Amino acid sequence: MTTALENVPRILIFFRNVNTLADAFAYVTVNSGQVPGNPNSCLAMFHLNTLADIKRQVLADLSRKDGKLKVVFCTSSLSMGMNLAMIEYVLHYAPPLSSDAFFQETGRAGREPDLMCHSILLTYPRMFSGCKPDDTMPKYAKSDDGCLREIILSRFNTTKPSDQTRCCMRCHPDTPCNILSFIEQSFDSSLTESISDTDSVASLESIESIPDM
């Protein structure tokens, strides 16, 4: 690998189904040289069917600031009621169907008030095919203008604070988005290749903290 996983920030990658999650996890572990189940592995999976002992191990590690896990491939099973430490990046592989779920997933990052965190939504053309999302998520995922934070907050009949200094890529278009290059360097392109059907980055939000809704 071009970058040691031990030196990268913690990342949670949320998937909409276990099959896609498992495929991406298998691809990344093979190409990064990680051994699933090894106590020293920096990668893990967490979903509804994960064995209870492994779930406890993953949660125990993620609750520690000095934990070994750096990247966890997960579903919404990891999105609620989890007070996780030092999560700097949350990636959503396609949007959830509700704004509440999006907030829950994003809210796993930035639990420390002074931690600068990012949430990024990866989209593809037929991401809502056969689904019934709420009214806000398609607007958020497909919007090409306006403040993204305002769009998502409109679902809850609220607006962002007037003194908001860190917002979305629409409000700060000159801020470089280096998360994809960071991932590519960390995994020798294995992750970006495993999600090659993604044709656009819908959003990048820098967040201080998003409370549970």
C-alpha positions in Angstrom: 0.0 0.0 0.0 1.1 3.6 -0.5 -0.1 4.7 2.9 0.1 2.7 6.1 -3.5 2.2 7.4 -2.2 2.7 10.9 -1.6 6.3 10.1 -4.9 7.2 8.5 -7.9 8.8 10.2 -10.9 6.6 11.1 -13.5 6.1 8.4 -17.0 4.6 8.5 -18.4 3.5 5.2 -22.2 3.0 5.2 -23.7 0.7 2.6 -27.4 0.1 1.7 -27.2 -3.7 1.5 -24.9 -6.4 2.9 -24.0 -7.9 -0.5 -22.4 -4.7 -1.8 -20.7 -4.2 1.6 -19.2 -7.7 1.5 -18.0 -7.3 -2.1 -16.3 -4.0 -1.3 -14.8 -5.4 1.9 -13.4 -8.5 0.2 -11.9 -6.4 -2.6 -10.2 -4.0 -0.2 -8.9 -6.6 2.1 -7.3 -8.5 -0.8 -5.7 -5.4 -2.3 -4.6 -3.9 1.0 -3.0 -7.1 2.3 -5.2 -7.1 5.4 -6.3 -10.4 7.0 -10.0 -10.4 8.1 -10.3 -11.5 11.7 -6.7 -10.9 12.5 -6.5 -9.0 15.9 -4.1 -6.5 14.2 -6.3 -5.9 11.2 -7.3 -2.2 10.6 -10.4 -3.2 8.7 -13.7 -4.7 9.9 -17.4 -5.3 8.9 -20.4 -4.5 11.0 -23.9 -5.4 10.0 -27.1 -7.1 11.2 -25.6 -10.6 10.7 -22.2 -10.0 12.1 -21.5 -12.4 15.0 -22.2 -10.9 18.4 -18.7 -11.4 19.6 -17.3 -9.6 16.6 -19.8 -6.7 17.1 -18.6 -6.4 20.7 -15.0 -6.3 19.6 -15.6 -3.7 16.9 -17.6 -1.4 19.3 -15.0 -1.8 22.0 -12.2 -0.8 19.6 -14.2 2.1 18.1 -14.9 3.5 21.6 -11.2 3.9 22.3 -9.2 6.8 20.9 -6.2 4.5 20.5 -8.2 1.7 18.8 -6.6 -0.3 16.0 -9.6 -0.2 13.6 -9.3 2.5 10.9 -11.9 1.6 8.4 -15.3 -0.1 9.2 -17.6 -1.2 6.4 -21.1 -1.1 7.9 -24.8 -0.8 7.5 -27.3 1.3 9.5 -26.8 -1.2 12.3 -23.8 1.1 13.3 -25.7 4.3 12.9 -27.8 4.7 16.1 -26.9 5.0 19.7 -23.2 4.5 19.2 -20.8 6.9 20.9 -17.7 6.3 18.8 -14.4 8.0 19.2 -12.2 9.9 16.7 -14.3 9.2 13.6 -13.2 11.8 11.1 -14.8 10.6 7.9 -18.2 9.1 7.1 -18.8 7.9 3.6 -22.4 7.1 2.5 -22.3 4.6 -0.4 -25.6 5.9 -1.9 -28.0 7.9 0.2 -30.3 6.4 2.8 -34.0 6.8 2.1 -34.6 9.3 4.9 -33.0 12.5 6.1 -33.2 11.1 9.6 -31.1 8.1 8.6 -28.6 10.4 6.9 -28.3 12.5 10.1 -27.8 9.3 12.2 -25.0 8.0 9.9 -23.3 11.4 9.7 -23.6 11.9 13.4 -21.2 9.0 14.1 -18.4 11.4 13.3 -17.4 14.5 15.2 -18.3 13.2 18.7 -15.3 15.2 20.0 -16.2 19.0 19.8 -12.8 20.0 18.5 -12.5 17.3 15.9 -12.8 18.4 12.3 -14.8 15.8 10.4 -16.2 15.2 6.9 -19.2 13.5 5.5 -19.3 12.5 1.8 -22.1 11.1 -0.2 -21.3 8.9 -3.2 -24.1 8.7 -5.8 -24.8 6.8 -9.0 -27.6 7.3 -11.7 -30.2 4.8 -10.5 -29.6 5.2 -6.7 -33.3 5.7 -6.0 -34.6 3.1 -8.5 -37.3 1.0 -6.9 -37.1 3.0 -3.7 -39.4 5.5 -1.9 -37.2 8.1 -0.3 -38.5 11.0 1.6 -38.9 14.4 -0.2 -35.6 15.8 0.9 -33.0 13.1 0.1 -33.4 13.3 -3.7 -33.1 17.1 -3.6 -30.0 16.8 -1.5 -28.4 14.0 -3.6 -29.2 15.6 -7.0 -29.0 19.3 -6.2 -26.6 21.3 -8.3 -27.0 24.7 -6.5 -27.9 26.1 -3.1 -26.5 25.3 0.3 -26.6 21.5 1.0 -26.9 22.0 4.7 -30.0 24.2 4.2 -31.5 21.5 2.0 -31.1 18.7 4.6 -32.2 21.0 7.5 -35.3 22.0 5.7 -36.7 18.5 6.4 -36.7 19.4 10.1 -38.1 22.9 9.5 -34.9 24.6 10.7 -32.0 26.6 9.2 -28.3 26.6 9.9 -27.0 29.1 12.5 -26.2 32.5 11.3 -22.6 32.2 12.5 -22.0 28.8 10.7 -18.4 29.0 9.7 -17.9 25.5 8.2 -20.5 24.3 5.9 -20.8 22.4 2.5 -18.9 22.5 -0.8 -21.5 24.9 -2.2 -20.8 27.5 0.5 -17.0 26.9 0.2 -16.4 26.1 -3.4 -12.7 27.0 -3.2 -12.0 24.5 -0.4 -10.3 21.5 -2.1 -11.9 18.1 -1.7 -9.1 15.7 -1.0 -11.0 12.8 0.5 -11.1 10.7 -2.7 -7.4 11.1 -3.3 -6.9 10.3 0.4 -8.8 7.1 0.0 -7.1 6.2 -3.2 -3.7 6.7 -1.6 -4.7 4.7 1.5 -5.9 1.7 -0.5 -4.0 1.7 -3.7 -7.2 2.5 -5.6 -8.9 -0.7 -4.4 -11.8 1.1 -2.8 -12.5 3.6 -5.6 -12.3 0.7 -8.1 -14.8 -1.4 -6.1 -17.3 1.4 -6.4 -16.6 2.2 -10.0 -20.3 2.7 -10.8 -20.2 5.9 -8.9 -20.2 8.8 -11.4 -20.5 11.8 -9.2 -19.8 13.2 -5.7 -23.0 14.7 -4.5 -21.8 16.4 -1.3 -18.9 17.1 1.0 -19.8 18.6 4.4 -17.3 19.7 7.0 -19.0 19.2 10.3 -18.1 20.0 13.9 -20.8 17.7 15.4 -24.3 16.6 14.4 -26.5 15.6 17.4 -28.6 12.5 17.3 -32.1 13.2 16.0 
